[in-house]
Structures are given as C-alpha cells and as structure tokens.
Amino acid sequence: MRVAIVHHWLVGYRGGEKVIENFLQIYPEADLFTLFWEPDKLPAVFRERKVTPSFLNRYAFFRKDHRRALPLMPLALEQFDLRGYDLVLSCESGPAKAVIADPEAVHVCYVNSPMRYIWDMYHDYSAGMGRLSRAFFAPLAHYLRRWDRTSAMGVDHFIANSSFVAKRVRRVYRRDSVVINPPVDVDMFGPADSKDDYFFTIAELVPYKRIDLAVEAFRGGKERLLVAGSGPELKKLKSQAPPNVEFLGRVGDEELRDLYARARAFIFPGKEDFGITPLEANASGTPVIAYRAGGILDTQNDRTAVFFDEQTPEAVAAAVEAFTERESDFRQEELRANAERFKRAVFREKIKAFVDSVL
C-alpha cells in the first residue's frame, strides 16, 4: 500500500508535527507532502522520508512569512501529484486537505482545527491588522471560506482531535467525524518528590491564550505564578504584571519537567481545540485550574481539575481559592493515570484501527 501524508507546513516541532510523527511511525514507508519544509527544525524521522515541498518553498519571500503565500496555497496544494497512492492522510489546521487524491484512494483528514483565521477567529485576526491589510484580507477570507468548504468534498473520512473540534467540523463542512484525541508525550514527564509554593502556566504568548487573565488573577494576592513561553504579548504582559508573577521565557525540556512537577497547580485560562499542556501537567502529578470550555472537556474532570466558567480575572482568582481549599483531594497516581489515556501508543492504535476499518 502506498501512503501519502500531507501537512500544511513542516517548519517546527509542535502539536501538529507530533501527529505527523506518529503517522510516520504507523506507516514507515509513507511519503510526505508539504507547502514549506525546514528539515533542520524537525526530528530525524522526518528527514529520513521522501519529502515533496510545494513550489512556494523556493521563494525566501514566502518562507520568511507564510501568511504572504495564503492566496497561492490552494494552487500549490493542487499541484501535488498523488496518483498511485492508496491512502492519503492529511493533517489539517490549515488547507492541507485540498490535495487532489487519486480517484481510487481513500482520503482521511485528521482535523486539529478548521482554519481559525477564516472561521471562528476571523474577527480576532482581522482586528489585529492595519487598515490596508484588513481591506485586503476581507475578500481573501471570503474566497478562502468557499474554497475550504469545497475542498472538504474531496475527503472521504474526517477525524477530529476533540469533541469540540468535531462540532466545528460539522458546522463548517457539514460532515460527521470520529474523535481521536492527539498524542501526548506522557513518558517525558513524571511526579516530583515534593511540591514548591507556586502555580505554573506555559503557552505561546498570543492574545487568544488569555494568559492576561491569569496574570491579573494573581494581582494583590500572596500566591506566586510562574509563566513560561514567549510571543508577541510577552513585553506587554511583563510590563503589567504584579511582583508575584514571574516570566521565565522559553525553557528547556529538563526545566519544563521540573516546573510542571513541582507546581501546586497548572493554570489554563484559554479555550483550546484540545489542550496538551494540561495533560503534561497531569502526567507530572499536577492538577489543573481551567476554563470550562473547548477540548479540555475531553481530558479533565472534577478529580483532575478545578474549573471556572467565565474568562475573567475574578473567576480565575476564585478558582485558585477553591483549589487551595481542596488541594489535598488530588492524588498524583490518579492524575498520572488520566494522562496515560492519551499516550502516543494509544493514539497510534486508534488511528491504525480506524484507517484499517475504512480501507
């Protein structure tokens, strides 16, 4: 069986690329197709495969900022020659599913999210643009929405990474999907012998992650909050943070493991498609304080997390206080067991079983 794996771009190693890495472990002879390709930023398992980048990858102008290539992405994806492949596995939080598969092939699309910037977060992205960019982006997004829905017709089966995303797939594409949660590197983390006196969060510091809520929630309190990660919001958040909130920037794997394991609780104030970091915290024996919305409802419950129902600093602060009152109720072994439901091997087994069933 010839297998083609398609991802919108392979220029770093984050959640979407870890899904692709597991696809490659299931299908070790598969070929890779992608709009942009930066092999030095990826593990060896990617570089060992036959990789076909699009014509856009030839131009430094587009490689420097992939958003510049947005109008050309549909054309670039349609140029991939997938004749003779029996299975096409696309991984989608961009336009990857738009490839033209062989008529005899089965096309399975794993959806991390429909394209946020043209659907549910269109107005958020638009609001952050200048007047000229916004005037250009509005008609482009209108075109892309029509094209995105049309390209969904070429997919035989959709897999959503959470129940939350499955609802969005239904709303956007009018298609049903099976839910298979993404893989988590559970074995990379483990509990510490003791806890330190701080709360912890890590994220890319962009507006929709809502780290600002956590920062404000700790203002005027005696509890400490450590924030790891970088991004365009870092300077603004640091300038507004109270003295008991410390920004660590990007941290290495060893430091991250220690931060997770020694934290009293992990703060998760955003609404995510899935949310891997709360499970990394659970794998480290650390409970979660989270906004009750999005993909986290697939992974957390009242035995592993304390929830809040409004995205306000006051709601986060109240949840922190509620956590301190029942902190002793959380058990490291129960938290760890919850995370192990999402191990990489479990993901691969579910993907393989589903694909086998539809072939």
Secondary structure by P-SEA (a helix, b strand, c coil): cbbbbbccccccccaaaaaaaaaaaacccbbbbbcccccccccccccccccccccccccccccccccccccaaaaaaaacccccccbbbbbcccccccccccccbbbbbbccccccccccaaaaaaaaccaaaaaaaaaaaaaaaaaaaaaaccccbbbbccaaaaaaaaaaccbbbbbbbbbbccccccccccccccccccccccccccaaaaaaaaccccbbbbbbbcccaaaaaaaaccccccccccccaaaaaaaaaaccbbbbcccccccaaaaaaaaacbbbbcccccccccccccccccccccccaaaaaaaaaaaaaccccccaaaaaaaaacccaaaaaaaaaaaaaaac
